[in-house]
C-alpha cells in the first residue's frame, strides 16, 4: 500500500487527483486479491473433487476384488 502512495507521489499527483488515483489503485488491488482468492478456492474445490473420485475408484476396485474372491470360494 505504501508503494501505491509512493507511486502517486512520484507521478506528481496532489490533492484530489492523488485521492482519485489512490482510490483507483486500491480498487484494482482489491479486485486482484478477490480473483486470487477465488482461484485458490476453485483449486481447493477441484482438489477435493479429485480426491473424492480417487477414493471412489479405490472403493469400487476393492469391492470388485472382494466379489471376485467370493466367487473363487
N, C-alpha and C positions, 0 to 999 in steps of 0.2 A: 504494500500500500504506500509505503514511503517512496518507493520507486516511482509510482504514478505521480505523486506530488512533485517529486524532483523533476520528472519529465515535463510536467506542466510549467515549472519554473524555467527549465532550460528552453522550452519553446517560447517563453516570454509572455505566457498568459498571466493576466492580472484581473483581479476583481470578478465581475460577473462572467467574463469569458473563461476564467480559470475554474470557477464553480461549475460551469456548464461542461467543460472538458472533464473535470473530475467525476461528475455525475455519469457522463457517458462511459468513461473508462471503468468506473466501478460497476456499472450495469453490465458491461461486456465481461468483466472479470467474474461477476456473479453468474452470468449465463454459461460461461465456460465451466465453472465449478459444477453447476447443475448438470450439464451434459456429461462431465466426467463421472459424477456420482451415479447418474442414470446408467452409463455404460458399465460401471462397476456392478450395479445391481443386476443388470441384464446378464453380465458374465457369471455372477454367482448363481443366478437362476438357471442358466444353461448348464453350469457345472453340476448343480443339484439334479437336474433332469437327466443328465448323462449318467450320474451315479445311480439314480433310480433304475434306469434302463439296464445298466450293467448288473445290478443286484437282481433284477427280474430275470435276466438271461441266466445268471448263475442258478437261481431258484428253479427255473424250468429245466435246466440241464441236470440238476440234482434229482428232480422228480422223474425225468426220463430214465436216468441211471437206476434209480430205485425201482421203477416199473420193470426195467429190463432184468434186474436182479431177481425180482419176484417171479418173473416168467421162467427164469432158468431153474428155479427150485421146483 
